[in-house]
Amino acid sequence: MQLASLTVEVRLSPYEALQGVMVPLGIPVFVRCAVCGGSGRDWYTLCLSCQGQGMVETEHTVHVRIPPRVREGTIVEVPVHQLGIHNVFVRVHIRITW
């Protein structure tokens, strides 16, 4: 299994960069369709909820702690195994806006 990354840019104020901050990030994940139970079918037709795929995309929030005194261009890598995803991590690029 190969690791994959999801890259996100986070813009911080100089104050946030100095103090550190907790940033909520919405991570797209695919889950089994609740309507068809993942079969992709609703009786004899394709499930309209998932278009026959058996999976639907949803979003889960992960809170990323940005340490105090972070510098412009810093990259923070965060695993998302708490979402049940073990082969993906989030790569957060820090930008400081003046």
Backbone as a chain_set.jsonl record, in Angstrom:
{"seq": "MQLASLTVEVRLSPYEALQGVMVPLGIPVFVRCAVCGGSGRDWYTLCLSCQGQGMVETEHTVHVRIPPRVREGTIVEVPVHQLGIHNVFVRVHIRITW", "coords": {"N": [[0.855, -1.177, 0.0], [0.645, 2.151, -0.923], [1.635, 5.325, 0.341], [-0.323, 8.274, 0.286], [-0.847, 11.781, -0.263], [-2.672, 14.641, 0.818], [-2.722, 17.881, -0.062], [-2.774, 21.029, 1.496], [-3.185, 24.52, 1.784], [-2.66, 26.746, 4.404], [-3.524, 29.831, 5.609], [-2.194, 32.145, 7.793], [-2.443, 34.779, 10.202], [0.08, 37.157, 11.238], [-0.013, 37.264, 14.041], [-1.355, 34.832, 14.73], [0.562, 33.04, 13.763], [2.663, 33.579, 15.486], [1.59, 32.954, 18.026], [0.588, 30.37, 17.727], [-1.906, 28.0, 16.719], [-5.051, 26.24, 16.48], [-6.225, 24.561, 13.769], [-9.111, 23.866, 11.955], [-9.654, 21.377, 9.549], [-11.383, 20.313, 6.691], [-11.716, 17.088, 5.593], [-12.05, 15.162, 2.742], [-13.798, 12.124, 2.575], [-14.686, 8.775, 1.639], [-17.582, 6.89, 2.193], [-19.623, 4.009, 2.892], [-22.664, 3.838, 1.143], [-25.6, 4.819, 2.712], [-28.195, 4.374, 1.876], [-28.321, 2.203, 0.024], [-26.721, 0.404, 1.265], [-24.198, -0.03, 0.294], [-24.331, -1.604, -1.946], [-24.945, -0.46, -4.361], [-27.3, -0.686, -5.622], [-30.82, -0.211, -5.659], [-33.281, -2.008, -4.942], [-34.293, -3.123, -7.955], [-33.038, -1.26, -9.506], [-30.462, 1.19, -10.227], [-28.951, 2.727, -7.423], [-30.005, 5.894, -6.563], [-28.906, 7.639, -4.746], [-26.14, 7.165, -4.546], [-25.445, 6.915, -7.17], [-25.081, 4.329, -8.122], [-22.57, 3.573, -7.276], [-22.08, 2.667, -4.714], [-20.711, 3.957, -2.753], [-20.43, 7.086, -1.03], [-19.356, 10.479, -1.022], [-18.191, 12.255, 1.742], [-17.49, 14.646, 4.33], [-15.05, 14.95, 6.827], [-13.957, 16.513, 9.81], [-10.724, 17.44, 10.758], [-8.633, 18.459, 13.317], [-5.852, 20.462, 13.261], [-2.92, 21.119, 14.924], [-1.077, 23.973, 14.893], [2.122, 24.885, 15.608], [3.469, 27.352, 17.977], [5.266, 30.276, 16.841], [5.641, 29.55, 14.189], [7.003, 29.413, 10.917], [6.861, 31.133, 7.732], [6.2, 29.115, 4.935], [6.614, 26.706, 6.199], [6.034, 23.206, 6.462], [3.618, 21.056, 7.629], [2.997, 17.776, 8.423], [0.289, 15.605, 8.698], [-1.061, 12.652, 9.865], [-4.079, 10.858, 9.047], [-5.247, 8.74, 10.379], [-7.106, 8.536, 12.412], [-9.494, 8.782, 11.198], [-9.895, 6.377, 10.124], [-8.418, 5.996, 7.9], [-5.576, 4.835, 6.63], [-3.499, 5.099, 4.824], [-3.101, 7.679, 3.98], [-2.047, 11.027, 4.343], [-2.222, 14.424, 5.528], [-0.771, 17.196, 4.111], [0.194, 20.193, 5.242], [0.714, 23.383, 4.163], [2.167, 26.267, 5.331], [1.255, 29.624, 5.174], [1.895, 33.019, 5.721], [-0.01, 35.797, 6.079], [0.105, 39.228, 5.544]], "CA": [[0.0, 0.0, 0.0], [1.448, 3.343, -1.065], [1.127, 6.502, 1.03], [-0.754, 9.387, -0.549], [-0.997, 12.989, 0.536], [-3.629, 15.676, 0.456], [-2.006, 19.118, 0.234], [-3.648, 22.146, 1.844], [-2.487, 25.739, 2.203], [-3.321, 27.43, 5.507], [-3.044, 31.206, 5.746], [-2.249, 32.615, 9.173], [-2.017, 36.15, 10.472], [1.329, 37.139, 12.008], [-0.335, 36.951, 15.437], [-1.606, 33.388, 14.816], [1.836, 32.354, 13.563], [3.453, 33.769, 16.698], [0.953, 32.309, 19.172], [0.154, 28.994, 17.471], [-3.353, 27.97, 16.537], [-5.658, 24.974, 16.099], [-6.906, 24.821, 12.505], [-9.981, 22.782, 11.506], [-9.576, 21.08, 8.12], [-12.367, 19.351, 6.184], [-11.058, 16.05, 4.81], [-13.038, 14.351, 2.014], [-13.685, 10.673, 2.735], [-15.767, 8.007, 1.032], [-18.204, 5.931, 3.102], [-20.658, 3.169, 2.295], [-23.955, 4.497, 0.967], [-26.579, 4.393, 3.713], [-29.452, 4.004, 1.217], [-28.252, 0.862, -0.578], [-25.832, -0.434, 2.052], [-22.963, -0.257, -0.437], [-24.52, -2.502, -3.09], [-25.097, 0.319, -5.58], [-28.619, -0.958, -6.209], [-32.003, -0.001, -4.842], [-34.122, -3.045, -5.522], [-33.859, -3.549, -9.29], [-32.472, -0.128, -10.229], [-29.284, 1.789, -9.602], [-29.23, 3.61, -6.294], [-29.886, 7.296, -6.946], [-28.121, 8.358, -3.76], [-24.702, 7.016, -4.845], [-25.322, 6.697, -8.614], [-24.653, 2.96, -8.384], [-21.18, 3.359, -6.868], [-22.021, 2.014, -3.409], [-19.997, 4.838, -1.827], [-20.73, 8.503, -1.159], [-18.31, 11.331, -0.449], [-18.586, 13.098, 2.863], [-16.35, 15.4, 4.845], [-14.789, 14.863, 8.259], [-13.076, 17.582, 10.265], [-9.529, 17.1, 11.521], [-8.044, 19.665, 13.901], [-4.403, 20.432, 13.146], [-2.273, 22.085, 15.804], [0.047, 24.685, 14.313], [2.901, 25.295, 16.782], [3.846, 28.761, 18.069], [6.461, 30.754, 16.125], [5.769, 28.857, 12.911], [7.53, 30.315, 9.886], [6.347, 31.065, 6.365], [6.724, 28.005, 4.147], [6.696, 25.467, 6.979], [5.113, 22.142, 6.062], [3.237, 20.184, 8.739], [2.348, 16.57, 7.894], [-0.644, 15.081, 9.685], [-1.75, 11.428, 9.458], [-5.527, 10.906, 9.314], [-5.677, 7.389, 10.76], [-8.266, 8.614, 13.297], [-10.675, 8.672, 10.345], [-9.904, 5.033, 9.561], [-7.67, 6.036, 6.651], [-4.214, 4.576, 7.088], [-2.496, 5.302, 3.781], [-3.171, 9.062, 3.53], [-1.759, 12.061, 5.32], [-2.47, 15.779, 5.058], [0.424, 18.055, 4.104], [-0.275, 21.562, 5.444], [1.697, 24.427, 3.848], [1.858, 27.477, 6.096], [1.471, 30.933, 4.565], [1.593, 34.093, 6.654], [-0.525, 36.948, 5.319], [0.334, 40.5, 6.256]], "C": [[0.897, 1.234, 0.0], [0.805, 4.506, -0.323], [0.77, 7.582, 0.02], [-0.896, 10.609, 0.341], [-2.067, 13.893, -0.062], [-2.967, 16.983, 0.875], [-2.973, 20.27, 0.413], [-2.774, 23.342, 2.211], [-3.313, 26.407, 3.292], [-2.685, 28.807, 5.645], [-3.269, 31.661, 7.185], [-1.89, 34.09, 9.228], [-0.682, 36.073, 11.214], [1.09, 36.791, 13.483], [-0.566, 35.444, 15.623], [-0.315, 32.594, 14.673], [2.705, 32.451, 14.811], [2.904, 32.95, 17.862], [0.697, 30.809, 18.982], [-1.358, 28.967, 17.426], [-3.793, 26.549, 16.206], [-6.519, 25.257, 14.87], [-7.805, 23.635, 12.157], [-9.874, 22.61, 9.987], [-10.643, 20.06, 7.767], [-11.671, 18.371, 5.255], [-12.128, 15.241, 4.077], [-12.761, 12.864, 2.214], [-14.877, 10.008, 2.052], [-16.259, 6.967, 2.025], [-19.273, 5.143, 2.346], [-21.984, 3.921, 2.254], [-24.959, 3.931, 1.968], [-27.885, 3.916, 3.077], [-29.407, 2.565, 0.714], [-27.335, -0.09, 0.186], [-24.533, -0.78, 1.337], [-23.107, -1.142, -1.659], [-24.583, -1.747, -4.418], [-26.456, 0.136, -6.238], [-29.708, -0.7, -5.177], [-33.109, -0.835, -5.466], [-33.572, -3.424, -6.894], [-33.216, -2.431, -10.107], [-31.203, 0.353, -9.53], [-29.718, 2.712, -8.479], [-28.995, 5.059, -6.731], [-28.993, 8.082, -5.987], [-26.624, 8.316, -4.069], [-24.421, 6.8, -6.326], [-24.731, 5.323, -8.938], [-23.233, 2.651, -7.949], [-21.059, 2.609, -5.543], [-21.328, 2.85, -2.344], [-20.442, 6.281, -2.084], [-19.609, 9.302, -0.494], [-18.904, 12.182, 0.655], [-17.334, 13.816, 3.352], [-16.259, 15.227, 6.348], [-13.8, 15.958, 8.625], [-11.939, 17.015, 11.095], [-8.965, 18.415, 12.033], [-6.531, 19.515, 13.908], [-3.816, 21.52, 14.04], [-1.055, 22.662, 15.092], [0.85, 25.256, 15.49], [3.198, 26.8, 16.791], [5.141, 29.04, 17.307], [6.725, 30.0, 14.825], [6.204, 29.871, 11.858], [6.836, 30.093, 8.547], [7.002, 29.894, 5.631], [6.884, 26.703, 4.896], [5.664, 24.47, 6.469], [4.889, 21.249, 7.272], [2.517, 18.986, 8.125], [1.543, 15.911, 9.006], [-1.259, 13.783, 9.165], [-3.235, 11.531, 9.809], [-6.062, 9.517, 9.682], [-6.857, 7.406, 11.719], [-9.576, 8.565, 12.524], [-10.804, 7.276, 9.749], [-9.18, 4.956, 8.234], [-6.191, 5.928, 7.013], [-3.144, 4.843, 6.041], [-2.49, 6.734, 3.237], [-2.763, 9.974, 4.688], [-2.02, 13.423, 4.678], [-1.168, 16.564, 5.188], [-0.075, 19.495, 4.119], [0.878, 22.524, 5.171], [1.27, 25.704, 4.562], [2.214, 28.72, 5.3], [1.076, 31.988, 5.597], [1.215, 35.318, 5.827], [-0.388, 38.195, 6.154], [-0.775, 41.422, 6.032]], "O": [[1.802, 1.349, 0.826], [-0.416, 4.666, -0.346], [1.47, 7.779, -0.973], [-1.047, 10.486, 1.556], [-2.319, 13.898, -1.267], [-2.678, 17.171, 2.057], [-3.875, 20.473, -0.4], [-1.746, 23.189, 2.871], [-4.516, 26.613, 3.131], [-1.468, 28.934, 5.779], [-4.375, 31.576, 7.718], [-1.126, 34.586, 8.4], [-0.347, 35.025, 11.765], [1.903, 36.101, 14.099], [-0.038, 34.847, 16.561], [-0.111, 31.599, 15.368], [3.407, 31.5, 15.152], [3.666, 32.323, 18.599], [0.6, 30.065, 19.958], [-2.019, 29.814, 18.027], [-3.0, 25.748, 15.71], [-7.429, 26.085, 14.918], [-7.32, 22.507, 12.07], [-9.989, 23.578, 9.236], [-10.797, 19.054, 8.46], [-11.099, 18.772, 4.241], [-13.023, 14.689, 4.716], [-11.633, 12.403, 2.043], [-15.941, 10.611, 1.908], [-15.464, 6.247, 2.628], [-19.756, 5.568, 1.296], [-22.37, 4.565, 3.23], [-25.144, 2.717, 2.058], [-28.609, 3.128, 3.685], [-30.338, 1.793, 0.945], [-27.185, -1.251, -0.193], [-23.84, -1.72, 1.729], [-22.122, -1.412, -2.346], [-24.311, -2.318, -5.475], [-26.735, 0.726, -7.282], [-29.53, -0.941, -3.983], [-33.782, -0.404, -6.403], [-32.485, -3.995, -6.98], [-32.883, -2.632, -11.275], [-30.915, -0.029, -8.396], [-30.736, 3.396, -8.582], [-27.914, 5.401, -7.211], [-28.391, 9.082, -6.378], [-25.92, 9.308, -3.878], [-23.282, 6.528, -6.704], [-23.978, 5.17, -9.9], [-22.733, 1.561, -8.228], [-20.033, 1.98, -5.282], [-21.35, 2.497, -1.165], [-20.785, 6.647, -3.208], [-18.996, 8.849, 0.473], [-19.984, 12.754, 0.511], [-16.242, 13.6, 2.826], [-17.257, 15.34, 7.06], [-12.911, 16.289, 7.841], [-12.151, 16.221, 12.011], [-8.834, 19.377, 11.275], [-5.99, 18.57, 14.483], [-4.173, 22.692, 13.925], [-0.125, 21.938, 14.735], [0.312, 26.029, 16.283], [3.182, 27.446, 15.743], [5.992, 28.164, 17.15], [7.872, 29.831, 14.411], [5.818, 31.039, 11.907], [6.301, 29.019, 8.27], [8.217, 29.711, 5.703], [7.251, 25.691, 4.3], [4.556, 24.848, 6.09], [5.84, 20.745, 7.869], [1.543, 19.154, 7.391], [2.045, 15.688, 10.108], [-1.917, 13.797, 8.125], [-3.602, 12.217, 10.763], [-7.191, 9.167, 9.337], [-7.554, 6.399, 11.842], [-10.639, 8.339, 13.102], [-11.713, 7.016, 8.96], [-9.306, 3.966, 7.513], [-5.628, 6.832, 7.631], [-1.959, 4.81, 6.374], [-1.944, 6.986, 2.163], [-3.091, 9.722, 5.848], [-2.037, 13.558, 3.454], [-0.547, 16.587, 6.251], [-0.68, 19.967, 3.156], [1.898, 22.489, 5.86], [0.137, 26.16, 4.408], [3.335, 28.855, 4.81], [0.049, 31.862, 6.263], [1.988, 35.807, 5.003], [-0.73, 38.207, 7.337], [-0.763, 42.54, 6.547]]}, "num_chains": 1, "name": "protein.A"}
